[in-house]
Amino acid sequence: MRHTRRRDPLMNRSRPASFTILVIDDDPGLLELATELLSGDGHRVLVASSGEDALAMMQAVHPDLILLDYFMPEMNGLAVIERLKADAATRRIPVVALTSGTAGDASRLSRAGSVGFILKPFEPTEFLRLIADILKATVGSRQRRSDGAG
């Protein structure tokens, strides 16, 4: 008796979808770690070391997700998210606070439009799981609704 093997459609789901993620942080070590983790998971990673650099970059590129440090010199994360949410071109991009801040900081960022909060320092596996969950809940559902139209 011969057995035929069918392709399991779930096998194709083992690799996560690739997204463009902008990481905004003034810590070069964190930018390097986040880039290594996210690109190793198949994502396109853009980095900015200041809020000003990030806002300038957003004129040309609209990432699927933004990871934003709260404590940065000159323009902190709260000011960046307020600017992003005030601009029609960027207001729908999900922003996740990536910070060592307090519950009060998290509350301010949430009221300004942050969809989540990842505490630093983080464990790499947990970081990637959180990012995957956030992408699935935000960007993934938006892509399914719009059927790829942007």
C-alpha positions, 0 to 999 in steps of 0.5 A, spaced: 500 500 500 502 506 497 502 512 502 501 519 498 504 525 502 500 531 502 503 538 503 500 541 510 498 548 509 500 549 516 507 548 514 507 554 511 505 558 517 511 557 521 515 563 518 512 569 520 511 575 515 516 580 514 514 587 516 518 593 516 520 596 523 523 602 525 526 602 531 528 609 534 533 609 540 539 614 542 542 607 545 547 604 539 547 598 543 540 597 543 539 599 536 544 594 534 541 588 538 534 590 536 536 590 528 540 583 529 533 580 533 528 583 528 532 582 521 534 575 524 526 574 524 525 576 517 524 583 518 526 589 514 529 594 520 530 601 519 533 605 525 534 612 527 538 615 533 533 621 535 526 623 534 528 628 529 532 623 524 525 618 525 521 624 523 525 626 517 525 618 515 518 618 515 517 623 509 520 617 505 518 611 508 512 608 512 514 602 516 509 597 519 511 598 526 515 603 530 519 601 536 520 608 540 524 609 546 521 614 551 527 617 554 531 621 548 535 628 548 532 634 545 525 630 543 523 625 547 518 619 545 512 623 547 513 628 543 515 624 537 508 620 538 504 626 538 507 628 532 506 622 528 499 621 531 498 629 528 500 627 521 495 624 517 500 620 513 503 617 519 497 616 524 495 609 523 502 606 524 502 602 530 507 605 535 510 601 541 514 604 547 520 601 548 523 604 554 525 603 562 520 608 564 515 608 569 507 606 569 506 614 569 510 614 562 507 608 560 500 611 561 502 618 558 505 614 551 498 610 551 494 616 552 498 619 546 497 613 542 502 608 543 499 601 542 504 597 547 509 597 552 516 593 552 520 594 558 528 594 557 532 590 558 528 585 555 529 578 554 530 576 546 526 571 545 520 574 549 522 581 545 520 577 539 514 574 541 511 580 543 513 584 537 510 578 533 503 578 537 503 586 536 504 585 529 499 580 528 494 584 532 495 591 529 498 590 522 496 583 520 489 585 521 489 591 517 493 588 511 487 582 511 482 588 512 485 592 506 487 586 502 494 589 501 491 596 499 495 601 502 
